[in-house]
Amino acid sequence: MTFSNSAKYWGLLFFALSSWQLKAQKIHSPDKDQVELAKEKVTFCQPGVTNQSRGRGALIEYGAIGGHNILPENSSSDGMNNSSRVSHIDQITAKIKIPIINAPSLKVLAGYEYSSETYHFGEIGTDQSSLYQSLDGNPLRNNKYSLYITKAFREKFYGGLRLRTSYRGDYDQGMSFESRYATYSVLAVMGIKPRPGLEWGIGLTYSDNFFNRQILPFAVYNRTFNEKWGIETVLPVSVMARYNFRKDRLILFGAEYQSDSYAIDALTGKSAQATPYFFRHSEIAVKASYDHHLYSWFWFNVEGGYQAPFRNQFVASQGGQTIDNSVKGQPFFKVGLFITPPKDCIK
């Protein structure tokens, strides 16, 4: 078996194993901390494959998701006022990575990220109105604290490790360290880069959060075919084709699994005590993302597409009652400014 065929074999094997696990344990599909490797692009050996999209050393981004109806799937009401209408969703992200060690064979970075998404309802129906009212105009926040370690073993082999603690919920202040919001995750990957235009690897992610504990496998396969075309994939959660207009302008297009979850409080009445719930949603996004180099370290990004809901639900923290929501697909867009150091700054 040649090296190229071996890479394809292992990629297909991990795709099959992970897809089987998602189907067999649908309730335990990956959360956001487990699927972000596609966007992290920590420096491995030398930075990725030739012409690949650039990592984000620092990022400021705004996004919006279009309007859609939302309705509990177990709705018992026959009236027309049981459905709720989301007019739009605002998303804000700001993050930074700070190098601690930048040696030729060892990279250590510390990272911080703040993100939020805010639901704006145009109409709230009768079914599960207290849960939807708890989301309306109330930012769902996520503070992430990460440590990235990558180690090169000779020229073609590397190992990567990411440790992360995140706090996800509807807390009023900008930051909270309450245990009810906490998620702990570890990602480990072993990779091979046989030539500048090819990189592949296999790894595992572990996550411990307010829903469950789980371990999931993944595979990385990045390849540059020529000066214009390439692919960047993290199987089974992201498959993106790449087209380089020139050295400083490129577009990625394909499909990606997306997920978020939060601990929230739902008020069931004006004088009632808040009831703790967990809210989570996941989607399959078909999208295109354009990167444009502006000046020096500064880049501009715009992204858009359509996301098809995979899951949208509330889960009571006590008793485990689950309320599944029926949600239609929505268009979305994002626009951002990011900073990435040039290659001559990376040893």
N, C-alpha and C positions, 0 to 999 in steps of 0.2 A: 504494500500500500504506500503510495507516494505521500509526501508531506501535505500537499494540497488536498488530496482525497481524504487524508486523516483528519484535517481540520474540518472539512465538510461533514465527515462522519460524526465527529464529536459534537459539532454544532447541532446537527439533526437529532442526535441522541438526547442532548439536554433540552432541546425544544420539545421533543416528545414527552420526556419525563415531566417537565414543568407543566405542559399543557394537560397531561393526565392528572396531575395534582390539582390544577385549577378546577377541572371538571369534577373530580372525585370529592373535593373539599371546597365547594363554591363559597361557602360561608367564610373560608379562610384565605381568600385571594389576597395578593400582595397589597401592602399599604404603601404610602408615598415614600417612606424611608427606604423601602426595599427596591424601588424601581428607578431611582434617580441616577444610577450609574451612567445611563445614557447621556446625561447632561454634565456630569461632574468633570470628566476628562482630567483627572489628576495626572501629573507628569510621570510616565512610565519610561524608564531607560532614557531615550530621547523622546521628545514630545510626539507621541502617536505616529500615524502614518503620514506620508507626504500629502500635502494639500488638504488635510482634514480640517473640520471646523475648529475654531479656537475655544479654549476654555475660558471661563469667566473668573478673573481674579477679583473683580468687584462688579456689582450689577445693581441697577435701579430699573424697575420694570412696572408698567401698568397694563392691566388686561381687563377685558369686559366680555361677558357671556350674554348672549341674546335672550329674549323673553321666551317663556314656555309655561305650560300648564303642569301642575303637580297635584296628584290625587292619591290617597291611600288605596292600595289594591283591594283591601277588604272592606271598602266603603259600603255601608248598608243603606245609605240615603238614595232615594230615587229622584230627588229634586235636582234642579240645574245649579243650585248655589252651593253644592258640596265641593266643587273643584276650586283650587286656588291658582292664582296667576302670578308668576314671577316676572316682573317687568325687565329686570336685568340683574347681573351679578358683577360687582366690582372686585378686582384682584390687584393687590399691591405686593411687590417683592423687592427686598433690598438685602444684599449679602456681600460678604467680603471674605477673602482668604489671605492669611498672613504667613509668609514663609518663616519657619523657625530654623530649619537646617536645609541648606541648598548645596549639598556636596555632590560630586559627580555620580556616585552610586547610591546616594541616600537622600530622599526628600521627605521633610516633615513640615506639614502646614496645619495651622489652626484656622477654623472657619466659624463664622457666625452668620445666621440668616434670620431675617424677620419677614413673615408673609401674613397676609390676611385676605379673607374673602367675605364680602358683605352682600347678603341677599336683600333685594328691594322688591317687595310685593306690591302689585297694583290692586290685587283683590285677594282676600282670604275667605275661603268658604267655611262651611259649618263643620266638616269632618276634620278632626285633629287640629282645630284652629289654634289651640294653645301652643302646639309644637311649632307651627308655622309662624305664629306671632313672636315666639322666642328667637326666631331667625331674622325677622324683618328689621333691617337697619342695624343689626347687632353684629359687629365684626367678629369673625371667627379667626383667632390669632394662632400663629405657630412660631415659636422661638426655637431655633436649632443651634446646638453647640457641637462642633465636630472636630475630630483630629484625624488627619490623613497621613499615612506613612507608606512610602513606596521604596522598595529596595531592588536594585538591579543586581542580578547574579550573572556575571560576565556580560557580554555585549547583547545577547539575544533573549535573555530570560529575566523576568521580574516578578516580584510579589507585591501585592497591594493590600492595605488594611485600612478600613475606615471605622472609627468609633464615634457614635453619636448619641446625644440625649436631646430630645425635643419635648416641648410642652405645648399641647394643642387643645384649645378650648375657647369659650366665650368670656374669659375673664375681662373685667372692665379696664384694668390698668394695662399698659403696654407689655408688661412682662410678669410672669408668675412662675413659681417653683413648687406649686402644690403637686403632691404625688398623684392626684386623680387625673392630672393632665399629662403625665409623663409617658414617654415612649423611649425605650432603650434599644438600639440596634447596632449590629456588627456586620461588616461586609468584608470578606476575604476573597482575593482573586490571585490566581497564578497564570501568567501569560507568557507567550512566546512571540518574538518579533524576528522572523527569519530574514526579512529584508525590509527596506524602508517603506515599501508599499503594502505590506501585509502584517497584521497583528491579530492574534487570537488568544483566547484564554477561557478558563472555566473557574467558577467560584461558587460560594455559598453566601446567603444572607440569613441572619438571625434577627428576629424582632420580638420584643416583649412589650406589649402595650395593654390598654384597658380592654381590648377585645380578646386577645389570645397570645400564645407564644407559638412561633412557627419558624421552620427552617426551609428555605427554598433554594434550589440550584439555579444557576444562570450560565450563559455562555456569551462571550464577547467575540465578535468577528468584524474587523475593520479592514477594508481593502481599497486601494487606489488602483484603478485599471489603466488610466492614462492621465494626461494633463487636465482633462475635463471631468471625467466620471469616477465615482467611487461609491462605496456603501459604508455606513456606520450602524452597527446593530448591537443590541443587547437582547438576546433571545431568552424568554419568549415575549418580552415586553416592549421592544422598540425595533423597528426595521425602517431605516431611512436611507434613501438614495441621495447622492450628493452630486451637484454640478457646479464646477468652478468656472465662473465667467472669466476671471483672471485671478491673480494671486491674492488680491485683497477684496474680492467680491464672490460670494457663493450662495447657493440655495440648497436647502435640505427639504426633501418631501417624502412622505410615507405615512406610516401608522404607528401609534404609540398608546400604550395603556397608561391611564392616569388615575390617581386615587388620593383621597383626603379623608381624614376622620378627626372628630373633635368630641370632647366632653362638654356638654351644655346643661343649662338649667332651664326647665320649662315651668312657667307659672300657670297653674290651672284655675286661677281666680284672683281677684284683687287682694283678698286677705289670705290666700292660701300660701303655704310654704312651697318654695321651688322644689321641683322633682328632678333629680339628676337623670339625664339620658346621655346616650352616645349617638352622634349623628355621623354617618359616613356615606360617601358617594364615590363611584368609580365609573370611568367612561373609556371607550375606545375612540381616540381622536385621529381623524385623517387630516393632515395638515401640511403646510409649507412654511419654511422659516428662512428668511433672507438676512445674511450678515454683510455689512458694508463697513470697510475700514475708513475712518474719518481722518484721524491725524495721530501720529505718535502711538500711544498706547490705547487710544480711544476707538471704539467700534459702535456701530448702530445696528439694531436688530428689529425686525418686524415679523410677526408670525400670525397666521390666520388659518382657519379651517372649520371643520364641523365635527362635533363630538356626539357619539351615540351612547346613551346611558347603558351601563352594565349592571349597576346596583345603586339604589338610593333608599336609605332606610334609617329609622330611629330604633334604638335598642335601649330598653329600660335597664339602668344599672343595677336595680334590685328586682329580682324575679325573671329577668331576661326576656320580657315581652318584646317582640319584634314587630315593627310596623313598616312594611314595605310600601314604597311610593312608586306610582306609575308616572314616569317622566318622559317627555318627548325629547328628541335630539335638538341641539342648539348650535348655532354658529358662534364663533369666538374669534377674538383677535388680541394680540399683545404687541406692545412697542416698548423698547428698552434701550438703554445706553450701558455698555460694559467696557471694562478695562482689562487688558491682558498684556503681560510683558512680552517683548520680542524674544525670539529664540536665543539671541546672544546674551540675555540676562539669566538664562537657565544653564547651569553647569552640566 
